[in-house]
Amino acid sequence: MVRPLALLLLCALAPAGARAEEPTGIEDPMHGYYTATPTDRFTRFNTELVAGRKTLPTGDELTILRGVLKELEIPVSSQMLVYSVTSLQKNLISPRRPRALYFNDDTYVAYVPGGRIEVISLDPALGSIFYISDRVRPGQTPVLRRSEECMNCHELHYMGNIPALVLESVVPGMTGGGEKAFRREQSGHGIPLGLRFGGWHLTGTGGAFPANWSNKIIERTNGEAREVANPLGKLFDPGNYLLPTSDVLPQLLQEHQVGFANRATHATYQTRVLLRQPDSVARRTQLEALAKPLVRYLLFADEVPLPPGSVLGNPEYQQAFAANRRPDANGRALKDLDLQTRLLRYRCSYMIYTPVFAGLPTELKNTVYRQLSAALAEPAPAEYAYLKLDEKRAIVSILRSTLTDLPKGR
C-alpha cells in the first residue's frame, strides 16, 4: 500500500485570519530562502573555488566530474543512471544518453555527457540549495551558479512551496519523454518496490528482487505501445560514464534519504510559521503533530520489506557508505546494513546526523527527541511494536554515544 506523505498540515498550521494569497514556503521572507547566506556543503566549497582557494582538475569531462565528487566526498560508486527527461537538461537526456547521479548523505550531483553539472546541497535552515554549471568543457574549470530555474520542479506546492528533492518513476519512450508515471508526489522507503525505478537503469539485484519498471522503454508501432527491454549499455557506451553500473543499493538509500530530507524541510518551514503564534496548548499540540511523521520515518515505521537475497549491493559502495559510520562502544552504528528483509540493521535513520535534522527549530527538535525516547522505551506505543527490545536498546546506545545534543535522560 502506498502511503501519502503524512505532512500536509498546512490548514491546521495557518494562523487565524491568514489569507490564501499570503506567501508560503520559499516565497515567505521569514524563511530567507533567497536572502540568507546558505551554509550547505556545496556553497562552502563553491565559495572557496571562486575565491581561488580551491581548485578542480581540468582534464576531460569525466576528470572534472571526478574532481567535483572528490571535493564533495561523494563516492563514484554511488552512480545511478536515469534516462527519462526529468531535468533542466531535457534536450540532452534520452535512453541513448542517460543522466548520471551521485550522492552522499547531504549532497547530490548530476551530470550529462556533453552537458552541465547539477548540484543539490542540503542547508540546515533553508533546505535544498540548487546549482548548475555552464557546459563542462575540457581544460576549463566549470562555473556553477545558484539556480532559480530549478524551482520550476523542486518548489513542491503540495508540501507548502518548500525547496525539495524530487524522485520520479517515469517509463519513457525512445526520446526520453514519459509514457507511464507512478508514485507522483510521494517519496521515501514506504513506496512499493514495484512502483519505483521507471526510467532508471538498475543493476546489482538478486533473483528475488520484485518486478519493477527499471531497464524498460515503451515503443509505439502503428499507435500501439509495447514495453521493450533496455538493459544498461544497450543504447549507449558505458565508457562515457565513470562506471558501467547503476547499483540498486544507492537507489534504495537515495529514496530513503530524499523521503527524510523533504519531511524535515517541510516540518522546519511549518514550525517557523507555527512559532509566529503565542505559546499555547494548541501550538504545542501542533508541534507534536509535526514531529510525529519525522519520528515514524526515522524509525522506519512504514518501510516496505526487502525479499531476502534481492539486494546484492556493490561492495565498493557499501564500504564507501560506511566510511563515516558512528559506532557506539560495542561497534554498532546506524549505518550498519541489513539487506535481508530491510535496509538497515538498526532501524533508526543515520539521517539524524545530517544538516536538515541539525537545522530543525529547537522546539521541534526537542519534541522529536521526546517522541523518539517514548518510541524506544519499554513498553513502547503499539505502533512501534515491530522494534524488539534488543534492537531498541542498541539504537538507544548508539544515539547516546553519537549525538551531542541529545537531552539528558533520553
GULO-676477 format. One record per atom (N, C-alpha, C, O): x, y, z. Coordinates in pm, whole numbers, plus 50000, padded with zeros to 5 digits. Example, Ala and Ser with C-alpha at 12.3 -4.5 7.8 and 13.67 -1.06 7.14 Angstrom:
GULO-676477
513194943150780/512304955050780/513204967050780/514244966850846/512854977550708/513674989450714/512905000350787/513415011450804/
end
This chain:
GULO-676477
500854988150000/500005000050000/500885012450000/501805013550082/500615021649908/501375034049904/500805043750006/499615046750002/501645048650097/501185057950198/501495072150153/502645074950118/500515081350152/500805095250118/501675101550225/501715096750338/502355112150189/503155119250287/502285124050401/501285130950379/502645120450523/501825124150639/502255137650693/502545139150812/502295147550601/502865160350641/501985172150604/502355183550633/500855169750542/500105180750486/499235187250593/498025185050598/499885195350677/499215201450791/499025216350770/498875223850867/499035220750645/499075235050618/497855242250673/497975253050731/496665236350654/495455243050702/495475244050854/495135254450911/495885233150920/495895233151066/496885243051122/496705248151233/497955245851044/499015254351096/498885268851053/499675277251096/497915271950968/497775285750924/497285294451037/496295290951102/497935305651064/497495314451171/496075319151146/495635320351031/495345321951255/493985326751242/493965339351157/494755348551177/493045339651062/492915351250977/493845351450858/493855361050781/494655340750841/495575340350728/494795340150597/493745333750588/495315347150498/494655347550368/495355338150274/496555335750287/494605332650179/495155322850087/496305328650005/497205321349964/496265342149981/497285348049895/498575351349969/499535355849907/498615349250101/499845351850174/500955342450128/500685330850098/502195347350121/503295338850071/503555327050163/503435328050285/503905315950103/504245304050180/505585298750132/506075302450025/506185289950212/507425283450172/508505293450135/508725303250206/509185290850024/510325299149987/509925313449953/510775322349951/508645315749926/508195329249894/507995337650019/507905349950009/507915331550135/507705338750260/509055344250307/509965336350334/509215357450318/510515363250355/511055358250489/512265358750511/510185353450578/510665349250709/511655337650699/512495335850788/511565329750592/512465318150578/513825322050520/514805314850539/513885333350452/515155338250398/515765329650290/516975329550273/514915322250215/515495312850118/516375320050016/517415314749976/515965331849972/516755339049872/517615350149931/518395356349860/517465352850059/518205364050119/519285359750218/520295366550232/519075348650287/520095343750381/521255337350306/521085332250195/522425337650366/523595331150306/523595316350342/523685312850460/523495307350243/523475293050274/524785288450337/525845294350313/524715278050416/525905272350480/526085257650443/526825250450510/525415253250337/525495239250297/526885235850243/527695244650215/527135222950231/528455218050190/528905223950056/530035228650043/528025223649955/528475228249825/528695243149820/529655247749759/527825250949884/528025265549885/529375269049946/530075277749896/529735262250053/531035264750116/532165261550019/533115269350006/532075250049951/533115246349856/533175256149740/534255260449699/532015259749686/531985268449568/532545282249601/533185288549516/532295287049722/532875299849764/534395299149761/535055308549716/534945288049810/536395286249807/536915284949664/537985289949633/536145278349578/536545276549439/536595289849366/537565292749296/535565297949382/535505311049316/536625320149366/537185328049289/536955318949496/537995327449554/539405322649518/540385329549547/539495311049455/540795305849417/541515298049525/542665294049508/540825295849637/541435288249746/541255273249727/541905265249796/540385269249635/540215255349595/540355254649444/540095264349373/540775243149396/540895241149252/540275227849213/540085219049297/539955226449086/539475213849030/540395209748916/540965218348848/540555196748893/541305192448775/540585196848648/539355197548647/541315199948545/540695204948422/541085196448302/541495201748199/540955183448315/541195174448202/539945173148118/539325183148082/539565160648086/538345158448010/537135159348104/537285161648224/535945157448047/534715159048125/534685149848247/534335154148356/535045137248228/534975127748339/536015130948446/535765128748564/537165136148407/538165140148505/537645151648590/537855151848711/536975161348526/536395172548600/535305167648694/535255171648810/534435158948644/533365153448728/533935145948847/533475147748960/534935137748822/535545130148932/536145139649037/536095136849156/536715150848990/537275160549083/536205167149170/536415169249290/535045170249110/533935175949188/533485166149295/533285169949410/533315153449257/532865143349352/533875141649465/533485140049581/535135141849433/536165140249537/536105151749636/536185149549757/535975163949587/535935175549676/534715175249769/534775179849882/533615169749718/532385169249797/532245156249876/531235154049942/533265147649870/533275134849941/532095126149902/531445119849986/531825125849772/530745117649716/531385105749645/532205107749556/531025093549681/531665081849619/531215079949474/530025080749442/532175077249388/531865073949249/530955061749242/530115060749152/531115052549337/530325040149337/528855042449368/528065032949361/528465054749402/527035057649422/526315060149290/525135063449290/527005058449179/526445062149048/525125055049019/524985043049040/524155062948970/522875058048919/522645064748784/523055076148764/521995057748693/521745063148560/520255063648534/519545053748548/519775075548495/518355077548467/518205083148325/518945092148286/517255077748249/517135081548108/515785087548073/515465089047955/514985091048173/513765098648144/514095113548144/515065117848207/513285121248074/513535135648062/512985142448187/511855147348188/513795142748292/513365148348421/514485157148475/515005154848584/514855167448399/515945176248437/515905188748349/515275188848244/516595199248394/516755210948309/517465207348178/517315214448079/518225196448178/518975192448060/518165182747973/518725173647912/516855184847967/515985175347898/516295174147749/515995163947687/516885184647690/517215183847548/518365174347521/518605170547406/519095170347626/520235161247609/519925146947651/520515137447600/518995145347745/518765132247808/517835123647723/516825128447671/518185110947711/517345101047645/517905087347680/518955086547744/517235076447639/517825063247660/519185061647593/519955052747631/519495070047496/520805069347431/521855077747505/523055076647477/521415086047598/522355094147676/521755096547815/521175107247839/521875086947905/521315088648041/522035099648118/523135103948084/521375103948222/521935113448318/522475105548436/521795096748488/523695108448477/524315101448589/524095109448717/524215121748717/523775102448826/523595108748957/524505102249059/524745090249055/525015110549151/525905106249258/525495113649385/524965124749378/525745107749501/525305114449624/526035109049746/526605098149745/525995117149853/526355112549986/525195116150079/524065117250032/525425117850206/524315119850299/523625133350282/522465134850321/524335143350225/523735156750220/523925164150089/523525175750078/524515157749988/524795164649863/524555155149745/524895143249751/523975160649636/523605152849518/524175159649394/524035171749377/524805151749308/525425157049187/524885149349067/524755137149070/524555156648960/524095150448835/524945155448719/525465166648722/525085146948617/525935150248503/525395143348379/524995131748382/525385150848268/525025145248138/526215147048044/526695158248030/526695136547979/527815138147887/527525148947782/526465149147720/528485157747766/528315168847673/527465180047727/527145189547655/527075179047855/526175188947914/526775195848034/527935199948033/525965197148137/526325205148255/526295196548381/525735185548382/526895201748486/526865195448617/525805202548701/525755214848706/524965194548767/523935199848856/524255195448999/524745184349020/523985204049095/524255200849236/523055205049321/522515215949304/522655196149411/521695199649516/522375196549649/522845185449672/522425206649737/523085205149865/522125209249975/521415219249961/522095201750085/521135203950192/521675213950294/522705211650357/520955224850310/521305235250406/520495233050534/519315229650525/521095234950652/520375232350777/519085240450793/518075235150840/519125253050756/517965261750778/517075263150656/515865265250670/517645262050536/516925265550414/516425253550336/515505255050255/516995241850357/516615230150278/517505228750157/518695231850162/516945224250047/517725221349927/518155234149856/517335242949829/519465235049826/520025246249752/520505240849617/521165230549612/520165247949507/520365242649373/521415250749297/521395263049296/522335243449233/523365249549150/523415242249016/523115230349007/523795249548912/524035243248782/525205250448714/525365262548727/526015242748643/527205248448579/526885252848437/525815249948383/527835259948379/527805261548235/528215248048173/528485238648247/528265247148044/528655234647981/530075230848025/530975239148025/530255218248062/531565213448104/532465212047982/532145204747888/533565219147983/534495219047869/535875214447916/536385219348017/536465205047844/537805200347880/538775211947892/538805220947808/539585211447997/540595221748016/540125234148087/540915243248110/538825234848122/538295246748188/537615242948320/536965232548329/537765251348420/537055249248546/535605253348529/535335264748491/534665244348554/533255248048538/532835258748638/533315258948751/531955267548595/531405277848682/529995273548721/529125271748635/529765271848851/528455267548899/527775279148970/528355285249060/526555281948929/525785293048985/524505287749046/523925277848999/524065294449151/522795290749213/521665292949113/521615303249044/520765283249104/519735283449002/518345285249062/517945277749151/517605295249012/516195296549046/515325288548950/514195285048983/515845285748832/515085278448732/514725264448780/513685258948744/515585258648863/515325245248917/514025244848998/513405234349013/513625256449052/512455256749138/511175254249062/510135251949123/511215254548928/510035251148850/509535237148883/508335234448879/510465228248917/510085214548954/510305211649103/509615203149160/511245218449164/511655214949301/510995223249410/511215220649529/510195233049374/509385240049474/508065232549485/507165234549404/507955223949585/506825214749593/505585221649652/505525224349771/504625224349566/503405231249608/502575222549702/501935227549794/502595209249679/501795200449764/502405198649902/501815192049988/503595204449925/504205204450057/504445218650107/505345221150187/503625227950057/503725241550108/504835249750048/505375258650114/505205247149921/506185255149849/507585254649911/508285264749915/507975242949961/509325241550014/510295237949902/509865232749799/511595240649920/512605236149824/512955221649855/513435218649965/512735212749761/512785198449795/513525190449689/513775195149578/513855178349727/514375168349634/513185161249570/512145159249633/513345157449444/512255150949372/512745137949311/513765137749242/512025127149336/512275114349270/511005110349195/509905111549248/511165105649074/510015101348996/510265087548936/511415083148922/509195081048900/509245068148831/508475069848702/507245069048700/509205072248593/508605075548464/509195066348359/510395066548333/508345058148297/508815049448189/508755057348059/507675061048015/509905060047998/509905068747881/509835061047749/509975048747745/509615068647643/509815063547509/511255065547467/512105068947548/511525063347341/512915064147293/513485078147305/514695079747318/512635088347302/513145102047313/513335106347457/513885117147483/512885098147553/513005101647694/511755107347754/511665108847876/510785110647670/509515116047720/508695105247788/508735093647749/507925109147892/507215099347973/506025093147903/505225100047840/505915079947914/504765072447863/503895067447978/502665066947967/504535063548089/503845059348210/504515065948329/505725068148329/503725069048432/504285075348552/503645069248675/502465065548674/504445068148783/503995061848906/504415070449025/505255079349011/503835067749140/504175073549272/504415088549268/505335093549333/503595095849194/503735110349188/503465116349327/502635111349403/504185127049358/504025134549482/504265125949606/503675128349711/505135115849593/505465107349706/506945103749700/507525102449592/507535102049817/508925097749824/509145090349954/508395092150050/510165082049956/510545075550081/510495060450076/510065054449977/510955054350184/511105039850189/509795032250199/509795019950202/508655039350205/507365032750205/506795030250067/505745023950055/507455035149962/506955033049827/507215018549786/508355014049794/506185011049741/506414997249698/507484996449589/507545004949500/508324986349597/509424984949502/508924983749359/509594988149266/507764977949341/507234976249207/506844989249139/506654989449017/506705000149216/506345013049158/507535022249139/507385033449089/508705017749178/509905026149166/510635023149035/510285013848961/511665031149008/512705028348909/512295030248763/513085027248674/511075035148735/510735037848597/511655048348538/511775059248592/512315045148427/513265054248364/514675053348420/515555060948381/514895044048513/516215042148574/516805028848530/516095018848518/518105028948506/518805016148495/518985010448635/519105017948733/518994997348644/519114990748774/519994978548759/519704969448681/521094978248836/522004966848837/522204962348982/521864969649075/522754950549000/523074945749134/521924939649210/521994938349332/520854935749140/519724929449208/519844914249203/520354908549107/519354907849310/519284893249311/518004888449247/517124896349213/517904875349232/516754869649162/515434872049230/514384871449165/515454874649361/514204876449434/513694890949430/512644893949486/514444899849365/514014913749362/512704914949285/512584909049177/511734922349338/510404922749274/510444928749133/511304936949102/509504924449050/509354930448918/509084945348935/508344949449024/509694953448848/509554967948859/509724973948720/509784966748621/509814987248714/509804994148585/511194998348539/511315006448447/512244993148601/513594996748557/513944989948425/513314980048386/514954995448359/515524989348239/514484986548130/514544976348061/513524995848117/512474994148016/512205007447948/512325018148008/511835006747821/511285018047749/509995013447682/509715001447674/509235022947635/508005019847564/508135024747420/508405036447396/507925015547327/507955019047185/506525018647130/505705010647174/506265027347035/504945027546972/505075023946825/505875029846752/504295014246783/504245010046644/502805010246598/501955003346655/502525018046496/501155019546447/500185023246559/499055018446565/500675031946648/499825036746756/499725027446875/499095031046975/500315015646868/500255006146979/501555006647059/502645006547003/501405007147192/502565007947280/502984993947326/502134985547356/504284991747331/504794979047385/506054981747465/506854990447430/506224974147571/507414975347656/508584968147591/508444957047539/509724974647596/510934969147535/512054969547639/512234979647707/512794958647651/513904958247746/514984968247705/515314969747588/515534975047805/516584984947782/517694983147884/517894991747970/518424971847875/519504969747973/520594980147957/520794985847850/521304982548067/522364992548068/523394989347961/523934978247957/523684998947875/524694997347770/524144992947636/524894992447539/522874989747628/522314985547500/522294996947400/522584994947282/521965008947447/521775020247356/522845031047370/522795041147300/523825029047458/524865039147477/526145032247522/526135020647564/527235039547514/528545034447555/528765037247703/528885048947741/528825026847789/529095029347931/530415036247958/530615041848066/531335035947860/532615042647876/532505057647885/533465064447921/531325063047853/531115077447865/530785081548009/530545093248037/530775071748100/530435074248240/531565069048327/532455061948280/531525072548454/532595068548545/532565053648574/533615047648601/531385047548570/531235033248596/530195027248502/529325034448452/530275014148475/529255007648392/528125001748476/527614990948444/527725008648583/526725003348675/525725014048715/525965026048700/524585009448766/523555017948825/522955009748939/521855004448930/523725008949047/523504998849150/522225000949230/521805012249254/521604989849269/520334990349342/520484996249482/519575003149529/521584993849550/521714998649687/521725013949695/521015019449778/522505021049612/522375035649613/520955040249584/520495050149641/520255033249496/518885037449464/517985036249587/517185045249614/518115025349661/517285023549780/517625033749888/516725039249953/518895036349908/519305045950011/518955060249970/518575068250055/519085063349843/518685076649796/517195078849822/516805089649867/516375068949795/514935070249819/514665073149966/513855081750000/515345065850054/515185068150197/515595082250235/514875089050308/516725086750186/517245099950223/516345111150173/516065120650246/515895109950049/515025120249993/513745121250075/513275132250103/513185109850112/511975109950194/512175117250325/511295124750367/513305115050390/513535121850517/513825136650496/513275145050567/514685139950399/515045154050378/513805162550349/513685173550402/512915157550267/511705165250235/510805166850357/510265177650380/510645156350434/509815157150554/510415166950656/509695174650720/511735166450671/512385175350768/512305189850723/512065198650805/512515192350594/512415206150543/511005211350560/510805222750602/510025203250526/508625207250543/508325210650688/507715220950717/508745202050779/508485204250921/509185216850971/508625224151053/510385219550923/511115231550962/510375244150919/510195253350999/509955244550794/509245256350743/507925258250817/507555269450851/507205247250841/505905248450906/506055252351054/505195259351109/507135247951117/507365251851256/507605266851267/507115273151360/508355272451173/508585286951177/507255294451167/507045304451235/506375289651082/505055295951070/504305294551202/503685304051250/504365282651260/503645279951384/504155288751498/503365293351580/505455290951504/506035298551615/505725313451608/506095320951699/505065317751503/504565331351499/503435333251602/503165344251649/502795322051634/501675322651728/502195322751872/503285317551898/501445328451967/501835327852108/501835313352156/501105304952106/502685310852255/502705297452314/501325294152371/500695302352437/500885281952344/499575277652390/499495262452381/500365256152321/498455256852440/498235242452429/498055238652283/498565228352238/497335246852209/497095243952067/498415243651989/498615235051904/499305253252018/500585253551946/501415241351980/502035235351891/501455237552106/502215225752145/501635213052082/502375204052044/500335212352072/499685200852008/500075200051860/500315189151808/500135211551795/500525211651654/502005208051636/502375201751537/502835212051730/504245207751726/504355192651736/505135186351665/503565186751825/503545172151839/503135165751706/503685155551667/502165171851638/501695166451511/502745167551402/502825158951315/503555178151406/504645179451309/505765169551336/506385164551242/506035166751463/507145157851498/506835143251468/507735135751431/505595139351482/505265125151473/505665118751340/506265108051343/505375124751224/505815118451099/507325117051089/507825107451030/508055126751146/509515125751144/509995113951227/510895106651185/509415112051343/509825100851429/509465087551365/510275078251365/508275086551309/507895074151241/508835071251126/509205059751102/509225081751054/510125079550940/511525075850988/512145066850933/512015082751089/513335079351144/513405064651185/514445058251170/512295059451237/512265045651289/511715035751188/511365024551224/511615039851061/511255030750951/509905023850974/509735012150940/508945031251032/507655025151065/506935019650943/506215009750955/507105025850826/506365021650707/507265016150598/506885016050481/508455011550633/509385006350533/508824993950466/508314984950532/508904993550332/508484981450261/509584970950276/510764974450271/509234958350294/510254947950317/511044944750191/510544946150079/512274940350212/513104935250104/513044920050105/513274913950209/512754913749992/512834899149987/514274894550011/515194900149952/514484884750096/515854880150126/516624876849998/516124870049908/517854881849992/518714879049878/518424887349755/518994884749649/517554897349767/517184905149648/518134916749620/518214921549507/518854921249724/519764932549709/521184927649729/521594924449840/521934927149621/523324922749631/524204934449677/524964933149774/524104945849608/524844957649651/526314956849615/526974946749642/526814967349553/528224968249515/529084969149642/528914978649718/530004959649667/530834960149788/531604973249801/531794978249912/532054978849688/532784991549693/531885002649747/532335010949826/530615002749704/529705012849755/529375010349902/529295019849980/529194997949941/528924995050081/530045000450170/529785006050277/531274998750126/532425003750203/532415018950208/532675024850313/532105025450095/532075039950092/530945045450178/531115055450247/529805038950174/528655043250254/528975042850403/528545051650478/529715032850444/530015030950586/531225038950633/531575038350751/531855046350544/533115053150580/532935063150694/533865065250771/531755069250705/531545079150812/530575073850918/529895081650985/530515060850933/529655054951036/530115059351175/531305061851196/529175060451269/529485065051406/529135053751503/527965052451541/530105045851544/529805034251629/529695037851777/530255047851823/528965029551850/528955030551996/530095022152051/530915017151974/530155020452181/531255013052244/531294998552200/532344992152208/530164993252155/530104979352109/530284978051958/530094967151903/530644988951891/530904988451748/529674988951661/529774986951540/528514991651718/527264992151641/527025006251591/527325015951661/526485007451470/526265020851411/524975020851330/524525010551281/524405032851317/523175034151242/523365031451094/522385029151023/524585031651046/524835028750905/525105013950878/525435010350765/524965005550977/525134991250954/523974986050870/522814987850905/524304979650759/523294974750666/522754961150707/523454953250770/521514958550671/520914945350688/520814938550551/521484928450528/520004943950461/519834939550323/519254925450309/519314919450202/518704920350417/517984907750407/516484910550397/515864907850294/515914915750501/514494919250497/514264934250503/513134938850485/515334941950528/515214956450538/516554962750504/517554955850484/516564976250496/517784983350460/518834982850570/519974978950546/518454986750692/519424988750799/519224978650912/518104974450942/520314974850973/520244965351084/519534971451204/518724964951269/519854984151233/519234991151346/518335002051289/518815011851231/517035000251306/516075008751235/515865022451300/514805025551355/516915030151292/516855044451322/517765051051219/518925047251206/517255060751148/517965065851032/519225073651066/519225081851158/520285071050993/521525078751001/521305093250955/522175101650975/520165096150895/519865110050855/519705119150976/519625131350962/519655113351094/519605121151217/520915128851239/520965137951321/521965125251165/523245132251175/523395143351070/524405150451072/522445145150982/522625153850867/522195168250895/521535170950996/522575177650807/522225191750828/520735194250840/520325202750919/519895187150765/518465190150772/517875186350907/516895192450951/518445176350974/517995173351110/518605183351208/517915188351298/519875186251192/520525195851282/519835209351278/519805216551378/519265212951160/518645225851144/517195226651188/516575237151173/516635215851242/515265216651293/515185227251401/516075228051486/514145235551401/513985245151510/514025238151646/513545226951659/514595244851744/514825238651875/513545232651934/513565221551988/512445240051924/511195235051979/510765222051912/510265212951978/510945221351780/510565209251707/511525197751738/511095186451759/512815200751741/513785190051766/513585184051905/513655171851921/513325192252005/513085187052139/511845178152142/511815168052213/510835181852064/509625173552056/509915160351987/509425149952029/510735160951882/511145148551814/511895139551910/511615127551918/512845145051984/513615137052079/512705130852186/512895119352225/511735138552232/510835133252334/509995121652280/509825111452347/509485123152160/508705112452099/509585100452065/509155088952077/510805103052023/511735092251992/512045084252117/512095071952113/512255091052227/512525084252354/511345075452394/511545064152439/510125080452377/508945072452411/508815060352320/508435049552365/509145062052192/509035050952098/510045039852128/509795028152099/511195043652185/512245033952213/512205028952357/513065021052398/511215033352434/511065028852572/510435015052575/510045009452473/510355009652695/509714996552714/508774997352833/509244999752945/507474995652816/506824992852687/506715005352602/506725016552654/506625003452472/506515014452377/505095014952322/504335005252337/504715025952257/503415026352190/503255014852092/504235010252033/502045010252075/501774998451992/502275000251849/502664990351786/502295012551797/502705014651658/504195011751636/504645010651523/504965010551748/506395007351735/506704993251787/507854990251821/505704984851792/505894971251843/506804962851754/507344952751799/506984966951627/507864959551536/509334960451580/510144952351537/509674970151664/511034971451716/511164962951842/510544965851944/511954952551835/512124943751950/513114949852050/513864959052017/513094944552171/513834950452282/515314951752252/515894962352277/515944941352199/517384941952172/517714952852072/518704960052088/516894954151968/517154964451867/516974978351926/517754987351897/515944980252009/515724993252072/516884996852163/517345008352164/517354987252240/518484990152328/519734993952250/520485002852290/519954987252137/521094990552052/520965004751997/521935012251996/519775008351950/519555021751896/519795032352002/520445042451976/519275030052124/519465039652233/520945041352264/521425052452284/521665030452267/523105031052295/523835039052188/524695047252218/523495036452061/524155043551952/523845058551960/524745066751946/522595062051982/522215076151987/522905083352103/523395094452087/522935076852220/523585083152335/525085084952311/525685094352363/525675076052234/527125076652210/527505086552100/528645091052095/526565089952012/526945097051890/526255110451869/526665118051781/525225113751947/524545126551934/524965135752048/524835132252166/525465147352013/525965156552116/524865165052179/525045170352289/523715166252110/522655174952163/521465167152215/520385172852236/521645154252238/520545146252291/520275150652435/521195150852516/519025154152467/518725158552604/519065147752707/518985135852677/519435151952826/519785142452932/518585133652963/517445138252969/518875120952982/517825111553015/517175105352893/516375096152907/517505110152771/516915104452650/517695092352606/517345086052505/
end
